[in-house]
């Protein structure tokens, strides 16, 4: 199998970090995920259950960004966890390094 042209192309793509990330995004889509673009124009991939208005949270101690859905309740705004996300340019703490982080206490809204 390693002698096929397809295999050689895959190996070449994996050698370039940007191409490898793009290929990972495409493979993520084939696992039931969809691509999305944030208001800040970050490209990401997450569950097909995303809706406009969902929010992305970078939670200390969690390895990937989490998609949260705001839920209005009688006791105030709460969040429902939609699931993890891949967001290009955010996965390695780049936002924290740029000083773009915002701290907020989140309250989970169970189903």
C-alpha positions as CSV (number, residue, x, y, z in Angstrom):
1,X,0.0,0.0,0.0
2,X,2.9,2.4,0.7
3,X,3.8,2.3,-3.0
4,X,0.6,3.8,-4.3
5,X,0.5,7.4,-5.5
6,X,-2.4,8.1,-3.1
7,X,-0.3,7.0,-0.1
8,X,2.6,9.1,-1.2
9,X,0.3,12.2,-1.5
10,X,-1.1,11.6,1.9
11,X,2.4,11.4,3.4
12,X,3.4,14.6,1.6
13,X,0.3,16.4,3.0
14,X,1.1,15.3,6.5
15,X,4.6,16.7,6.3
16,X,3.3,20.3,5.9
17,X,1.6,21.5,9.2
18,X,-1.0,23.7,7.4
19,X,-1.9,21.1,4.9
20,X,-2.1,18.5,7.7
21,X,-4.5,20.7,9.7
22,X,-6.7,21.2,6.6
23,X,-6.8,17.4,6.0
24,X,-7.7,16.8,9.6
25,X,-10.6,19.3,9.2
26,X,-11.8,17.4,6.1
27,X,-11.6,14.1,7.9
28,X,-13.5,15.5,10.8
29,X,-16.4,16.4,8.5
30,X,-16.6,12.9,7.4
31,X,-17.2,11.8,11.0
32,X,-20.5,13.8,11.2
33,X,-19.1,17.2,11.9
34,X,-19.6,20.4,10.0
35,X,-17.4,23.5,9.2
36,X,-18.3,26.8,10.8
37,X,-16.9,30.3,10.8
38,X,-17.0,32.4,14.0
39,X,-17.8,36.2,14.1
40,X,-14.0,36.7,14.5
41,X,-13.5,34.6,11.3
42,X,-11.9,31.6,12.9
43,X,-12.6,28.4,10.9
44,X,-13.8,25.5,12.9
45,X,-15.4,22.0,12.9
46,X,-18.0,20.7,15.3
47,X,-21.2,18.7,15.7
48,X,-23.8,19.2,13.0
49,X,-26.2,20.2,15.8
50,X,-24.7,23.7,15.9
51,X,-27.1,26.6,15.6
52,X,-26.6,30.3,15.1
53,X,-26.0,31.9,18.5
54,X,-24.0,29.0,20.0
55,X,-20.9,30.2,21.8
56,X,-17.3,28.8,22.0
57,X,-15.7,28.5,25.4
58,X,-12.0,27.9,26.2
59,X,-12.3,26.2,29.6
60,X,-9.2,25.9,31.7
61,X,-8.2,22.2,32.0
62,X,-10.2,21.1,28.9
63,X,-8.1,20.1,25.9
64,X,-10.4,21.4,23.2
65,X,-12.8,24.4,22.8
66,X,-16.3,23.6,23.9
67,X,-19.5,24.7,22.1
68,X,-22.1,26.1,24.5
69,X,-25.7,27.0,23.8
70,X,-27.1,29.8,25.8
71,X,-30.4,28.9,27.6
72,X,-32.6,31.5,29.2
73,X,-34.1,30.3,32.5
74,X,-36.1,31.9,35.2
75,X,-33.0,32.1,37.3
76,X,-30.9,33.7,34.5
77,X,-28.7,32.8,31.6
78,X,-27.2,29.3,31.6
79,X,-25.4,27.1,29.1
80,X,-26.0,23.7,27.6
81,X,-23.0,21.8,26.3
82,X,-23.2,21.0,22.6
83,X,-19.8,19.3,22.4
84,X,-16.1,19.8,21.6
85,X,-14.9,21.8,18.6
86,X,-11.7,22.1,16.5
87,X,-10.9,25.8,15.7
88,X,-8.0,26.6,13.5
89,X,-5.6,29.0,15.3
90,X,-7.1,28.4,18.8
91,X,-6.1,24.9,19.6
92,X,-2.7,25.7,21.1
93,X,-3.6,28.6,23.4
94,X,-3.0,31.3,20.8
95,X,-5.8,33.5,22.1
96,X,-4.5,33.5,25.6
97,X,-1.0,34.5,24.3
98,X,-2.6,37.4,22.4
99,X,-4.3,38.6,25.5
100,X,-7.8,38.1,24.0
101,X,-9.1,35.9,26.8
102,X,-12.1,36.9,28.8
103,X,-12.9,35.3,32.1
104,X,-16.5,34.5,32.9
105,X,-18.2,32.2,35.4
106,X,-20.4,29.7,33.5
107,X,-23.4,27.9,34.9
108,X,-24.4,24.6,33.3
109,X,-28.0,24.1,32.3
110,X,-28.8,20.4,32.2
111,X,-31.6,19.0,30.2
